Amino acid sequence: MAGKTVYTALLQKGTDRLFTAWWYDNGDVQTISQLEWRWLAFRNSGRFSLVNVSAADAVSLQQEVSRLMRQSGGLLRSLSARAG
């Protein structure tokens, strides 16, 4: 999605369906590898967050993931500054 590798899943209970995607992100790097984010964090490449996005359909999920990937640098730096 959005040129990046992310985990995706379809959560289903009865007739309810929820499309979801998740990845680790530090504003500069997006990855699904725990080893990669832990190594980069250890080497002082900033804090990583687990980003999880859910939507009612696959198209909406794709659009939201793409939007977040485009703005992730500013979004996550802003959140890190507040938490820091």
Protein Blocks (a to p, Z undefined) as FASTA:
>chain_A
ZZiacddddddehjbccdddddddehjaccfbfklmmmmmmnonapadddddddfbfklm
mmmmmmmmmmmmmmmmmmmmmmZZ
